[in-house]
Amino acid sequence: MELKNIALFLQMTKKGRQKVSLEHSAIIRAAYQLSNIRGANLLKMFPQYSKASIYKHAKKPLNGEAARDKRKQNKGRPRKLSLQDKRSIVRSLKSLREKEGSFTSKRIQHDSGVKHVSSRTIRNHLNQEGYRYLQTRKKGLLHAKDLKSRVRFCRKIKRQQLGDEFWRTGISFYLDGKGFQYKRNPYDQARAPGAREWRKRGEGLKFNCTAKGKKEGGVNVNFMVAISYGKGVVLCEQYDGPITGKKFAAIVKSSFSKAFKKSSNQKGKRFLMDGCPRHNSMIAKRAIENVGGLVFKIPPRSPDLNPIENFFHTLTVRLNNDAIKNQITRESFAELSARVKATAMNFCPEEIDKIIDSMDKRITAVIKQNGQRTKY
């Protein structure tokens, strides 16, 4: 039977997709390899079969053997990076972190001497090792002692069953100081990308790695701020230069009584702050005692257990967005001070309440991660 007659017969008896029979497979192979029939002409001969099935059988040997899979013969492309290259890359990364802090994959490639590959290959290997090009962190690495104290503190909170109500009204306010760096052109600074470095996600900084712009000799607008549940910002006091025990005592004496009256718990007078040595100096302790304040301390190096840190982050973002939106290309020190205070005082209390309501989740997260830093 001729091939054209076979094709016509198959078109008349079309029954949809089905398995290719041995007879049809032989015809397909003969048509493809001997008669040199290609493309649409080959597909029209067997409309009941899919294109993939037809070409699968068309390329099989005429003697009935299975088609040889060339992928099984070779072992793929040779590796671009040898074991020694990989070690050199990671070694250079760690070395550059000690010397420079912030650097790109090009810098790693140059320092390691692995120049026969692209920087993309360098980045792929670093990603396989768990490193990512993330924003520079200002948080130091936690030691074993810090992990134990953080877990011990959080477990104590759980045993005492201090729930949401304690964080809302048991704490009158949450206190900390913050410095906002003064720049003559805040618009340009707000649009500048933040410093980045190659590090693992849960890793802090160990050596000279600080955020972009945080250099010695910079001028800051410093504020002592307190937030309270349902009340918003209850204290926003500016001070000059770095904080000292004497300056903090003066702020306590002049502003704490007013802050307690504005807070969610006027009588309790318990406030949360970190273990800053200036805040806990003898002169500061006496000032706190004189106003009847009670300090609720959190473990050292635990900014994730003080919700005001999240408030400061949001405040900084809003200041940058404000500089971009209003295109503030020139600003004096006094104007920045006024803008910081106005932005802080206009903060919506409901947003602050959401931050404070996360305290119980923070405690649980620290215990779950055995004292390591949390997403907060």
C-alpha positions as CSV (number, residue, x, y, z in Angstrom):
1,M,0.0,0.0,0.0
2,E,1.4,3.4,-1.0
3,L,2.1,6.0,1.7
4,K,-0.6,8.4,0.3
5,N,-3.3,5.8,0.4
6,I,-2.3,4.9,4.0
7,A,-2.6,8.5,5.0
8,L,-6.0,8.8,3.4
9,F,-7.2,5.7,5.1
10,L,-6.0,6.9,8.5
11,Q,-7.8,10.3,8.0
12,M,-11.0,8.4,7.4
13,T,-10.7,6.3,10.5
14,K,-9.5,9.1,12.9
15,K,-10.4,8.2,16.5
16,G,-8.5,10.9,18.5
17,R,-5.2,10.6,20.3
18,Q,-4.0,7.1,21.0
19,K,-0.8,5.0,21.5
20,V,1.3,4.6,18.3
21,S,1.2,1.0,17.2
22,L,4.3,-0.9,16.0
23,E,3.1,-0.9,12.4
24,H,2.4,2.8,12.3
25,S,5.8,3.5,14.1
26,A,7.6,1.6,11.2
27,I,5.7,3.6,8.6
28,I,6.5,6.9,10.3
29,R,10.2,6.0,10.5
30,A,10.3,4.9,6.9
31,A,8.5,8.1,5.7
32,Y,10.8,10.3,7.8
33,Q,14.2,8.6,7.2
34,L,13.8,7.0,3.8
35,S,11.3,9.1,1.9
36,N,12.4,12.3,3.6
37,I,8.9,13.5,4.4
38,R,8.9,16.4,6.8
39,G,6.7,19.0,8.6
40,A,3.1,19.2,7.8
41,N,3.2,16.4,5.2
42,L,4.4,14.0,7.9
43,L,1.8,15.2,10.4
44,K,-1.1,14.9,7.9
45,M,-0.3,11.2,7.4
46,F,-1.2,10.5,11.1
47,P,-3.7,13.0,12.4
48,Q,-4.7,10.7,15.2
49,Y,-1.3,11.1,16.9
50,S,0.2,14.2,18.4
51,K,3.2,16.0,16.9
52,A,5.5,15.0,19.8
53,S,4.5,11.3,19.3
54,I,5.1,11.4,15.6
55,Y,8.6,12.9,15.8
56,K,9.5,10.7,18.8
57,H,8.9,7.6,16.6
58,A,10.3,9.3,13.4
59,K,13.7,9.6,14.9
60,K,13.9,6.0,16.2
61,P,16.4,3.7,14.4
62,L,14.9,1.6,11.6
63,N,16.1,-1.6,13.2
64,G,13.6,-1.1,16.1
65,E,16.0,0.0,18.8
66,A,15.3,2.9,21.0
67,A,16.7,6.3,20.1
68,R,20.0,7.0,21.7
69,D,19.8,9.7,24.4
70,K,22.9,11.9,23.9
71,R,22.4,13.6,27.3
72,K,23.4,10.3,29.0
73,Q,26.6,10.1,27.1
74,N,28.2,13.3,28.2
75,K,28.3,14.5,31.9
76,G,27.3,18.1,31.2
77,R,29.5,21.2,30.9
78,P,32.6,21.3,33.1
79,R,32.4,23.3,36.3
80,K,33.4,26.9,35.9
81,L,34.7,27.2,39.5
82,S,37.1,24.7,41.0
83,L,37.0,23.8,44.7
84,Q,40.0,26.1,45.2
85,D,38.2,29.0,43.5
86,K,35.2,28.6,45.7
87,R,37.3,28.7,48.8
88,S,39.1,31.8,47.6
89,I,35.8,33.6,47.0
90,V,34.5,33.0,50.5
91,R,37.9,33.7,52.0
92,S,38.0,37.1,50.2
93,L,34.5,37.9,51.3
94,K,35.4,37.5,54.9
95,S,38.6,39.4,54.5
96,L,36.9,42.3,52.8
97,R,34.3,42.5,55.5
98,E,37.0,43.2,58.1
99,K,38.8,45.8,56.0
100,E,36.0,47.5,54.0
101,G,32.6,46.4,55.1
102,S,30.5,47.3,52.0
103,F,31.6,46.0,48.6
104,T,30.3,44.4,45.4
105,S,30.8,41.0,43.8
106,K,33.3,42.7,41.4
107,R,35.5,43.6,44.3
108,I,35.3,40.1,45.6
109,Q,36.3,38.8,42.2
110,H,39.3,41.1,42.0
111,D,40.5,40.3,45.5
112,S,40.1,36.6,45.1
113,G,41.9,36.5,41.8
114,V,39.2,34.4,40.2
115,K,39.0,36.3,36.9
116,H,38.2,33.6,34.4
117,V,34.5,33.8,35.2
118,S,31.9,36.5,35.2
119,S,30.8,38.3,38.3
120,R,27.4,36.6,37.9
121,T,29.1,33.3,38.5
122,I,30.6,34.8,41.7
123,R,27.2,35.9,42.8
124,N,25.6,32.5,42.1
125,H,28.3,30.8,44.2
126,L,27.8,33.2,47.1
127,N,24.0,32.6,47.0
128,Q,24.6,28.8,47.1
129,E,26.7,29.5,50.3
130,G,23.8,31.3,51.9
131,Y,25.1,34.9,51.3
132,R,22.9,37.6,50.0
133,Y,23.6,41.2,49.0
134,L,21.5,42.8,51.8
135,Q,21.3,46.1,53.5
136,T,24.0,46.9,56.0
137,R,22.9,46.3,59.5
138,K,24.0,48.3,62.6
139,K,23.2,45.5,65.0
140,G,26.2,43.6,66.4
141,L,26.4,39.9,66.7
142,L,24.9,38.3,69.7
143,H,27.1,36.3,72.0
144,A,26.1,33.1,73.9
145,K,25.6,35.2,77.1
146,D,23.2,37.5,75.2
147,L,21.2,34.6,73.9
148,K,20.7,33.1,77.3
149,S,19.7,36.4,78.9
150,R,17.1,37.0,76.2
151,V,15.6,33.6,76.5
152,R,15.6,33.8,80.3
153,F,13.8,37.2,80.2
154,C,11.1,36.0,77.7
155,R,10.4,32.8,79.6
156,K,10.0,34.8,82.8
157,I,7.5,37.0,81.0
158,K,5.6,33.9,79.9
159,R,5.6,32.3,83.4
160,Q,4.2,35.5,84.8
161,Q,1.5,35.5,82.1
162,L,2.1,39.1,81.2
163,G,-0.2,39.4,78.1
164,D,-1.4,42.1,75.9
165,E,-3.0,44.1,78.7
166,F,0.3,44.4,80.5
167,W,2.0,45.9,77.4
168,R,-0.9,48.2,76.8
169,T,-1.5,49.7,80.3
170,G,1.0,48.0,82.6
171,I,3.8,49.9,80.8
172,S,3.0,53.7,80.9
173,F,5.3,54.4,78.0
174,Y,8.2,53.1,75.9
175,L,11.3,55.3,75.9
176,D,14.5,55.7,73.9
177,G,16.7,58.3,72.3
178,K,17.3,58.7,68.6
179,G,19.6,60.8,66.5
180,F,18.6,62.0,63.0
181,Q,21.6,63.0,60.9
182,Y,21.6,66.5,59.5
183,K,22.2,67.0,55.8
184,R,22.0,70.3,54.0
185,N,20.3,68.5,51.0
186,P,17.9,66.0,52.5
187,Y,16.3,65.4,49.1
188,D,19.6,64.1,47.7
189,Q,20.3,62.0,50.8
190,A,16.8,60.5,50.8
191,R,17.2,59.3,47.2
192,A,20.7,57.8,47.7
193,P,20.7,54.0,48.0
194,G,21.5,52.5,51.3
195,A,24.7,50.7,52.0
196,R,24.7,47.0,51.2
197,E,27.0,44.1,52.0
198,W,27.3,40.4,51.4
199,R,26.0,38.6,54.5
200,K,23.7,35.9,55.6
201,R,20.2,36.9,56.5
202,G,20.4,36.3,60.2
203,E,23.8,37.7,60.5
204,G,24.7,41.0,62.2
205,L,27.9,43.0,61.8
206,K,31.2,42.3,63.4
207,F,33.7,44.9,62.3
208,N,33.7,48.3,60.7
209,C,30.3,47.9,58.9
210,T,28.0,50.7,59.7
211,A,25.1,52.3,57.7
212,K,25.9,54.7,54.9
213,G,26.5,58.2,56.1
214,K,27.1,57.2,59.8
215,K,30.6,58.6,59.9
216,E,32.5,60.3,62.7
217,G,32.1,64.0,62.8
218,G,28.5,64.0,61.6
219,V,25.9,66.3,63.2
220,N,22.7,64.8,64.6
221,V,19.4,66.2,65.7
222,N,18.8,64.2,68.9
223,F,15.5,63.5,70.5
224,M,14.4,61.6,73.6
225,V,11.0,60.1,72.6
226,A,8.3,58.1,74.5
227,I,5.3,56.4,73.0
228,S,2.2,55.1,74.9
229,Y,-0.7,52.8,74.0
230,G,-3.8,54.8,72.9
231,K,-2.0,58.1,73.5
232,G,0.6,58.2,70.7
233,V,3.8,60.2,71.4
234,V,3.8,61.5,75.0
235,L,7.3,62.8,75.1
236,C,9.5,64.4,72.4
237,E,12.4,66.3,74.0
238,Q,15.4,67.6,72.0
239,Y,18.9,67.6,73.5
240,D,22.2,68.8,72.2
241,G,25.2,66.5,71.5
242,P,25.6,62.9,72.8
243,I,23.4,61.9,75.8
244,T,25.0,61.9,79.2
245,G,23.7,60.9,82.6
246,K,23.3,64.6,83.5
247,K,21.4,65.4,80.4
248,F,19.1,62.4,80.8
249,A,18.4,63.4,84.4
250,A,17.5,66.9,83.3
251,I,15.0,65.4,80.8
252,V,13.5,63.2,83.5
253,K,13.1,66.1,85.9
254,S,11.5,68.4,83.3
255,S,9.4,66.1,81.2
256,F,8.7,62.8,82.8
257,S,5.8,64.0,85.1
258,K,4.0,65.4,82.1
259,A,4.7,62.3,80.1
260,F,3.2,60.1,82.8
261,K,0.1,62.2,82.9
262,K,-0.4,61.8,79.2
263,S,0.3,58.1,79.2
264,S,-2.1,55.1,79.4
265,N,-1.2,54.5,83.1
266,Q,-0.8,57.7,85.1
267,K,-0.5,56.0,88.4
268,G,1.7,53.1,87.7
269,K,4.6,55.2,86.3
270,R,6.4,52.1,84.9
271,F,8.3,52.7,81.7
272,L,10.4,50.5,79.4
273,M,13.9,51.4,78.3
274,D,17.1,49.6,77.3
275,G,20.2,49.2,79.4
276,C,22.1,52.3,78.1
277,P,24.8,53.2,80.8
278,R,23.9,56.9,80.6
279,H,20.2,56.1,81.3
280,N,21.2,53.9,84.2
281,S,23.8,56.2,85.8
282,M,23.5,57.1,89.5
283,I,22.3,60.7,88.7
284,A,19.7,59.4,86.3
285,K,18.4,56.8,88.8
286,R,18.0,59.5,91.5
287,A,16.0,61.6,89.0
288,I,13.8,58.7,88.2
289,E,13.2,58.0,91.8
290,N,12.3,61.6,92.5
291,V,9.5,61.5,89.9
292,G,8.3,58.1,91.2
293,G,9.2,56.2,88.0
294,L,9.8,52.5,87.8
295,V,12.1,51.1,85.2
296,F,11.2,48.0,83.2
297,K,14.5,46.9,81.7
298,I,15.0,44.6,78.7
299,P,18.1,42.5,78.1
300,P,21.2,44.1,76.5
301,R,21.3,44.3,72.6
302,S,17.6,43.6,72.3
303,P,16.1,46.4,70.1
304,D,13.5,43.9,68.9
305,L,12.0,43.9,72.4
306,N,11.5,47.7,72.4
307,P,8.6,48.6,70.0
308,I,9.8,52.2,69.9
309,E,12.6,51.1,67.6
310,N,10.0,50.2,64.9
311,F,8.5,53.7,65.5
312,F,11.8,55.3,64.8
313,H,12.2,53.3,61.6
314,T,8.8,54.4,60.3
315,L,9.6,57.9,61.4
316,T,12.9,57.9,59.4
317,V,11.1,56.6,56.3
318,R,8.5,59.3,56.5
319,L,11.1,62.0,56.8
320,N,12.8,60.7,53.7
321,N,9.6,60.4,51.8
322,D,8.7,64.0,52.9
323,A,12.0,65.3,51.6
324,I,11.4,63.6,48.2
325,K,7.8,64.6,47.9
326,N,8.4,68.2,48.8
327,Q,11.8,68.3,47.1
328,I,13.6,69.8,50.1
329,T,17.0,70.5,48.5
330,R,18.1,72.9,51.3
331,E,17.4,72.7,55.0
332,S,18.9,74.3,58.1
333,F,19.5,72.5,61.4
334,A,16.6,74.3,63.0
335,E,14.3,73.4,60.1
336,L,15.2,69.7,60.4
337,S,14.6,69.8,64.2
338,A,11.1,71.3,63.6
339,R,10.3,68.8,60.9
340,V,11.3,65.8,63.0
341,K,9.3,67.0,66.0
342,A,6.2,67.8,63.8
343,T,6.3,64.4,62.1
344,A,6.7,62.5,65.4
345,M,3.9,64.4,67.1
346,N,1.5,63.9,64.2
347,F,2.0,60.2,64.3
348,C,-1.3,58.4,64.3
349,P,-1.9,56.7,67.8
350,E,-3.5,53.7,66.1
351,E,-0.3,52.9,64.3
352,I,1.6,53.0,67.5
353,D,-0.9,50.7,69.1
354,K,-0.3,48.1,66.4
355,I,3.4,48.2,67.1
356,I,2.9,47.8,70.9
357,D,0.3,45.0,70.3
358,S,3.1,42.9,68.7
359,M,5.0,42.6,72.1
360,D,3.6,39.2,72.9
361,K,4.5,37.9,69.5
362,R,8.0,39.2,70.0
363,I,8.4,37.4,73.2
364,T,7.3,34.1,71.6
365,A,9.6,34.6,68.6
366,V,12.7,35.1,70.8
367,I,12.0,31.9,72.7
368,K,11.3,30.0,69.5
369,Q,14.6,31.1,68.0
370,N,16.6,30.4,71.1
371,G,17.4,34.0,71.7
372,Q,18.5,34.9,68.1
373,R,17.3,38.1,66.6
374,T,13.7,38.2,65.3
375,K,12.1,39.9,62.3
376,Y,11.1,42.7,64.6
